[in-house]
Amino acid sequence: MKENGPYKCANELASLSEKEIKRHVKTLADKDIIDLLDCRFRNVVDVAAGELHERGAVQLVAEALLSRKLKTTLGKVAAFNICFSYGRRCPKVKDICLQYLYDTSNTIVAEALFGLVFLGDKDAIPVLRDAVKRSTSVDDEKRQAILSAIKALESANPFLYKYARYVVFKGNPWGLDVDKYPDRFLLGK
């Protein structure tokens, strides 16, 4: 993969069927699959993310986020989704979320806030308030997302966060009170 680089490989894979992409991706080392997360083809990113999740490569994915190895929004979102599927078991999930609070992409800021809200760490509230204060150059969508996250954290209800209102989890990766939110979990299904 190194000889051709991840982008040439991704270009070649993008034209294949999902089954063929999966067959090829299964032969790659985890670090090479991480490189595929950063390509511009959703079909390749989806297969790469699925394979990394299947392999339990959350540590490597977390490291890729922390080191800012991933540059595309598509790749970062895929990496966040892998990390968030592990919830609290994801290494350094709080550090990852805090690091991306000031990303230029509204989508990535929303992802980072999602993680902080589901961690339920009220220590993040002052950081979020500071982000609102310093947000003169931040657009209204980011500001509203941050304010929504603060409200969810203060209320101790992560589902009040504007981007979590319709979320349903398979399992309970965040260690939430299942009795308090019974309609939000697919347990044993």
N, C-alpha and C positions, 0 to 999 in steps of 0.2 A: 504494500500500500504506500509506503514512503516514497518509492521511486516515482510513482505517478501522482502522488499527493492525494489528499482526501477529496479535493474538488473535482479532479478528473475522474476519480472513482465514482463520486456522487453523480456526476453527469452521465456516466455510463450506466449506473444503476437506475437512474430516474426513468429511463425508457423501458425498463423491464417490468414484468408483472410482479405483483406483491409476493407471490410464491417464489419467484426467481430471486427477488431482492432478499427475502428471508434466507434462502438457501446460501446466497453469497455472504450475507452479513454474519451468519452462524460460523463461518470459517475465519472470521477476523478476531484479532486480539481486542480486549476491552478498550485499550487506548486508541485503537484505530476506529472503533465504533464511536467513541467520544468525538473524534474528528468529524464523523458523518453527521452528528447532531447539528453541526454548524453550517450545513449546506442549505441551499435555498429551495430544495425540493421536499415538500411536505411528505410525500410518500416514502422517501428515503429516511427522513427524520423520524417519522412514526415507527417504521420498522426498527431503526437503530435504537430508539427509546424503548421499544418493547423488548428487544433483545437484552439491553442493559438491565432493565427491570427484572426480566426472567433470570438473569445471571446473578442478581443481587448485588450489582456493582454500584450501590448507592455511595459508598465511600469515594470511589473514583469520580462519580458525578458531582458530589459535593466539592471535591477538590477542584474540579474544572470550574465550578461556579466561583469558588473562593479566589482562585487565581485569575479570574476574569479571562479564561481561555476562550470561552464562547463569546462570539461577537454578534450573532444574529438574534433577533427577537424570537424567532421560531426555535432556535436551539436552546436559548435560555428558558423559554416556557416549557419545552420538553424536559429539560433538566430539573426545573422547579417541580414539575409534575411527578417525576421519579422520586425526588426528595420528599415531597409532600405525601406520597403514597406510603412512606415510612413514618411520617409524622414526627413524633418526639424521638423515635429511634434513629432518625437521620443525624449523622454526626454534624455538629456545628450549625444546625438549622437556624438558630437565632442569629449567629454571625453572618450567615448567608443573607438572611432577610434584611438585616441592618445595612449590609454593604450595598444592597441594591435600592435603598430608599430614594436615592437621588439619580437613578438611571434616567436617561433621556427619553426612554419609552414609557408611556403611560401604562401599557400592558405589563411591563416588568415591575414598575412601582406597585401596581395593583397586586401582582403575585407576591411581592415581598410583604406587603401589608397583610395579605391573606395568611401567610405563615405566622407573622407576629400575632395576629388576632387569634389564630387557633392554638398558638402556644399559651395564650392567656396571660402573658407576662406583662403585668401592669408597670413594671420597671421601664417598659418601652414608651409609656405615655409621655414623659418629659422629652424624649427624643422626637416623638411625633409632633408635640406642641412646638418644639424648636423648628421642625421642618415646615410647619405652617407659618411661623413667624418669618422665616427666611425665604418664604416662597414667593417673593415679589416677581421673580421671573418664571415661577412654576405656573402652568396654566390651571384653569379652574377645575378641570377634570381631576387632576392630581390632588389639588387642595381638597375637593369634595371627598375623594377616596380616603385621604388622610384623616379628615374630620369624622368620616364614617367609621374608620378603624378605631379612633379614639373613643367614640361612643360605644362601640362593641366591647372594647376592653374595659371601660368604666362600668358598663352594665354586666360584665362577666357573661356575655352572651355572644359568642362568635358569629352566630347566624344573623345578627343585626348588621354586620358588615355588608355593605351594598353588593359586593361581588360574591357573597356566600349565602345569599337568601334562599337559593334553590339547590344548594349542594346536598347530596346524599352520599354517604361514605359506605364503601364495602369494608366491613370490619370497623375497627375503631383506632385508627393510627394516631390520633391526637389524645387518646385517653380521656375522652369527654364522658360526662355523666349520661349514660344511655337512657336511664329512666327520665331524665329531664328533657331529652330530645328524642323520643322513641321513633319518630317518623324520619329521622335523619340517618339511620343506619340499616344496612343490609347485613344482618348478622346471621351466620349459619345458612346463608342462601347461596 
